[in-house]
Amino acid sequence: LVDGQNVWVYEYATPALADLDASNISPDGSTVHTGIGPFGATYDVDWIAAPHFYKIGRVIIEYFGSDAETLLLPWQVCGSPFAGG
C-alpha cells in the first residue's frame, strides 16, 4: 500500500525480462498481449480505474487510480509511465 492505495510491484530476474513484459502492454494500457511474438493472445482490458505502468531496471510498478500523492512516488523513482496514465 502507498498512501492507502494498492500499488503492485513486479520484480524480474533481469531487466530484459521486465522489458519483455512491458513491451506486451499497449501505450494507453488498455491492451495486454500474453505469450511471445505471434504466440499467445491479445486482450482488451477494462481496468477499474486509470492504469499507470512504470518501469525501472528489472522492476515494473502498476497502479490503477488517480490519487496525486500515490502517483508521485513511482514518478519520482521511475520517471514518466511507459503505459497508461
N, C-alpha and C positions, 0 to 999 in steps of 0.2 A: 504494500500500500504506500502511496505517495500522497500526502495531504488528504488521506481518507479515500483516495481514488485507486481502483485496480490498475496496475501497470504490470505488464508481462515482460520478462527479460529472458531471452534465449541465449545461452552460451554455447558456442560451437567449438569443435576441436581445432579448427583452423579458420583464418579469415576467408579462405577460398570457399569453404562450405557455407559460411554466412552469406557470402556474395551470391552463391548459387541459389539459396533460398530467397534472398532479396530480389533476385532477377525474375522470380516467378510471381511477383506482386506488381500489378499494373500501377502506373504513376498516380492515379487517383485513389488507389487502394480498393477499388470495387471489384476487381477480378483477381483470382488466385489460380495459378496453374500447379497441378501436382504431377510428379513424375519428372523425367529428364527428357529434354528435347521433345520430339513428337510423341513420345510415350507418356501416357497419363491423361489427365482431363483438365479442362478449364472450367472454373466455377464463378458465377456472378454471386457476390456476397452482399447481403443486406445487413450491414453492421447495426448494432443497437444505438450507436452514436458515431460521430465523425471519426474515421480512423486516422491514426498518426503512426508512421513506421520510421524508426531511426536506426542507423547502423554505425557502429564504430568498431574497427578491428574484427574480432570474432564474436561480437555481441549484436543482437537485434533487440530493440525495445519497441513495444507495441502498446499504444494507449488509445482507448476509444472514449472520446468526450471532448469537452471544450473548456475545462477549468484552466484558467490562465496560470495559476500557480503550479498546477501539475504539469502543464506543457513547458514551463520554464526549465525544469531540471534536465529533461532529455535534450532540449535545445542547447543548454549550456554545455553539456557533456559531448554531444554528437554533432551539433550544428543543425541545419535545416533537415526536415524529414525527407527521406528518399521516396516516400509514397504517402498518399493521403494528405491530410492537413491543408 
